[in-house]
């Protein structure tokens, strides 16, 4: 019986083998280079080419089959064959390279390289995984760009704060809400990444044509449609849709984007039990009408509405060390209701006088109405946790070190109207270029601040330490009860600004070495007035320059140096001190900057790579010292400090995996300030070390399965200090920030692998994926909550943890 079974198996194997044939070959590209990792498949069999481009595949004999050759970096190749049984067919097609849709664009224009800007394909922002989608999520993978708050779209650059960054859309400056205190209130970024065509970012040393900020420039251009298209994306966090097309013989183009976001999935997963309804909606419209060959009109309109309803119930936070574990338990009553409504409109007219001269006239209006209303009562218990593993009550609180309560109240309302009119011109002649412009802007801000906090510890009301001395419970306190913190102010402020700039640029050669340089002057005059505010008028001038040289060497290298004077005249928030009072005499913060950089392009493993290195130094004067609580910044408003920031940024991008683009960033930073000649201490943004990586990969056998990994590691920043305390006494740092977000998607069809049959033919693109945020479930903290014990007068810093591991599903389609 056993011999019969063996004989039958051998006979069956022989029959099956006889029905098969073999295909062999070598796969090469247009440059006759072998291609590794090409998936060669039929309906039944599959294989992958080796490092020499060789492949061997078994196919069904005497039947017409289709050989499919796929690789993420090359266009799909198909071949129909019919091979007799037991025969070997040799087939070696040449595969043509395709353009990958997601990567950091390496601009070959030497002028753009010389300016030191980072150019990013906006599609990257739609692919990269992260709790906050958008262009800002990509920026946080770069050296020198930091924010340890994954719920926020704000960022700080090279030691600056959130208020020191310029953001432009189609050359129009855009703004953020004023009253936002936490990242979970922010909602959507002003920038709709689905509408963007070009994204440029400069981390310092930018030209005079850009505005008056100290840190960075994000310059975004929305695309002008040329045909009808529709994009739809949906996930567990929200949805977005973009529709575009042309009308009137292609003279009018329209681009409409609508987005909805709900962060409940992220917020309700924190260590605070809440009932939260955060929903954020915006709609954007971009119209472009070509009147004739020389004159074009553009319109950009934006409406956004952020509603944030927050009802905390309880909180349980464990912290401390293994030998001294502590736990904070809080029970809440009350709620918070916030709303931020924004309207923005801009009209731009572009006129080409001739081949050398062109003008742009832009008018814009920004209106925001914001409210921050809350009444939240919290009763807390801070205690020591039993750390004895053998004890029956292991993990329970054994001894209370602080018991108390606090009541927070706010009725803050703000109405801001910002209008601007600007005319800019460009004159080009051969290798010479002159840019110039003048802008008038008016800011009308009406702000009412009414917020206070009452702290009670074991039945004793805690008074502000800088008021009448309070020695409770040792001595009776007979003065009236007052809040521990109390800010009452009403400000009606108008700021008029007149700004102009002029700059000259030139391309030239020195002994076959290509050079480019730019020199510009900028002036900013502002006038502050308002109810019960003395009228103050100030003016500042800043000189900036850039120089770059590309030597005629065999190696592809470029060297550049840029910098100059960067002044930041105060915006409304910078005029308002801790008590809510507007100080009109606040001067512009000033910075002398120098940035030295090098771009080195080379081939590694026969694939293109680029290493960008920059070293920088900033000397700051008239510094307006501030404190940071989550994303809210409060200024002292007295210009009574000096500071500096210095560091090194490195970024290596290229094809770590054949046919894909990834990058690694490393940043070193040190920034300190000296307030009132008390000595230098770390600034709130002193993030000493940064490592960021965006890595893209795919499955060799199934290249339509793609993976995106977003990895960030930041060393801890100073954790802040309690109210009314001296920041010089609180220089301890938060724990290091470690976060990994991963996304895996299957691309059913796209531009490079278009499906012309079945239900998929109606889609230009279709993909479905899953994302895991905070892959390793690391407890990262962004700020501290300070709990005070009335007996010991000691403050305890309780970390406020960010989001844990969260799972998301994402669908994208394009018609």
Phi, psi and omega in degrees: 000317180298316180295328180292319179294317180297319180297320181294320179295318179296321179294319179295319179297320179296319181295315180297317180297322183293340182269001183251164174222178185229141173240131178231159176175180177233127183260126181227163177265189184294341179262016179063025177264137180295147182246121178267145173085018176282127177276120178250116187225157166232190180291340184239333188236164179198153177203178181225139180290148180273190184291348175262005181082006184276146176214155174218130182222140175271135181229164176286129184277156175057025178222137177288120179235164180246119174275130181240123179250115183232141176206142186298336183260357184227154178293142180295137181240133180236142181216125177269131181220157173221113190243133176298156182295145178067012178259158177243125181252125180262126183216121184229081180285160174260125181264140181260141183289148176240163180271120178286140188281341184235117177186165171279119187287128176265102183285127181276346179296118185295334179295315178295321177298317184295331181285350176073023179270150173264127181253124185236133173292124183298340177297336177301321182295335178273347182258324187293131180283148179171155181296332177241110178287160174129176181299323182297330178295327176288318181301326183289353173272356181269151176294144178084352179249123188222152166185119182274024183236101184288350177271357184248145174266000180278163183205154172242148188234122173050048175090355177277181178248184185296336183272004186253018183244134176270138176230124179239140169237117184054040177079005182253127180289135180242163189231165177251161176301152184275318193268001182298127180255327183232156180297329182289349176271344192292318183076231186271149171292150176299329184277125174266105185295338179286345180258353187279147175248316179232141177228120178237140182224132176239126182269008178152160180072028184279170189284169181290341181290340177274164191287192189257079172229164188267340195247298192211170176226127171246111187246112186241137177242123174284148185279153174260112185298150176239349178202172180285138175201156178218134177239134177227131176228145179213145177209181178290349180259350182157195183207160177212153178216139178228130178234137181217156179179181181232158180215170176052058179057042177068012178282327180248126175242145183227139179225119183238132178229133178232135181225147174225138182221137175224116186267016182302321181301324181276316186289318183287357178262004180279180184282001176256124176280123186220166163245108189236138176231075178267113177230136186228132183225141171212155177224135181230141180229127176236118179245141177224123182238121180268101181291313173206189184295341184251340189235129180223140177245135178236146175228134176234121179234140183223135171230130178221146180221117178248118175247128183228104178250122191226121179234095180286147179245308181204164179215139175222111184235120176260138182206192182094204182245173179297320181280339182222068181284143179230159178217135175254123178244126183230138172241132189248155166223149179106188183202170177230135177230114181238150177213137179227113179244129184231135173236135181217134177217142180212140176238131180234130175247126180247128182229125178262109181290310177204191182294344183255332190236135177216154181228153174227131175240124184232132171237139183216155179218127180237127182227126177230135175238120188229143175222142179226101185237124175205151170221107184230122177256131182232128173250126188234158175222119178252118186220166177277138183261137177293118182257012180274112183298333183275350183282148180290334180256032178302132179090353179270156177284124181260324186219131181270126178264342179203126177232134180183194180206163176209149179236121179250133183226139175208140168223077183257130179225141181218138176227116183235134177234121182236119178241147182211148173224131186217139173237131181230150179222155178224129177240124180238136177211109183056241182265006181260147176213133176238127176244141180209159179187160177217139183222139172243132182224140177235135180239120180242111188235128177241119190227129174239122181245124177216091180218142177209162181223128176250127180246132179232131180229114180052044175085004181243126178285126183271121181266162176299135184292337182270002177266205181302134184307139183234110182250024175299148359270010185283331178227142180293146179250115187258356180282165181299147177289134180223155180295153177293319173234139183207113179239115179231115181203152173222119187236129170241106190236138173237134179233122175257135181229137174235119186233138173219156177213158173210137180212153183235135179229151180207142169258140180203178177232142171232106181052052179069001175267124183278132179234158175214137178216159183216138178220129184216156178235140182225142178230143180222118178244128180226149181231127182247130176208166180167183181295125179057030178235129178292139180287128181230133178237131181221160180215147179218152178234144178221137180246129183227152180207159177219145176216136179219147178223134176246100184296151178277060181258167175292323177281141181275097182227151176221135178244143180211155175219138182210166178151202182134213184256127179234117183244144180235090174301146189291136168273178186302316183299327182283344178275343188262124182273188184298329181275001180086003181277136177278127178252097187292342183276001178303129184266172177290136170287141187236145182217134169257121187236150170218133179232125178244125185226163178215134173248127181233112178259133184205171177251136177224129186056035181062028178229151184283139176222161178216130177247122179247125180236136177219133172243140187217158175214135177233129171250121186247137176231168185054035186289134177263097186296146185216167171237152182240127174235103189063257175242002178277130179248131176237130186259149173284331174065049176222000177053032189255046180207159170238160182203172174209159174216134179216150182180182181225131176242133177232139176216124178244119177231149181168192183270078173297325170246131184308130176085001178235161178242130177222168176210156177235134180235141176226130181229136173242133186214141169219125179221131183223159179225154179234105183262125174055036178057033178269358181108163183275132173227166180295139174283162182301339182255022184284080180263101192293321184225140180224133171231125178227145180212135168242114186241133180239137182214174178207163177277122183303319181282335179228078186296347178282351173267116186240150182231138178232126180241125179247113187236130180224134172228123178232137172289160187290148176258164176305139187273008178084186183215158179294163179299144178066011180258165180273119182300336180293340179268357183230083182245014176290153186250155172289164177294159179299147181263122182228124183209138175227126175242135183230142177226135178234128182224154174249123181266108180289321179201149175205187185297327182275336181231066184287130178264119185258005181233156175072195185290343182283345185293342180280351181256137167282321176218146175205125179214152178224132184213171176233144181232144174237116178268141183054063188307320184264009175054049180279137177274096177264145178240147182251326179214178174245144166262127185261119179251131187249133175261122186293333183283307184276349184060020184264143176260140175248129179266110180258120183292141173263105186282150179269198188288142173276200179293131181225139180254138181221150176242140188223134178236135178226137177216148178224136180250000000 
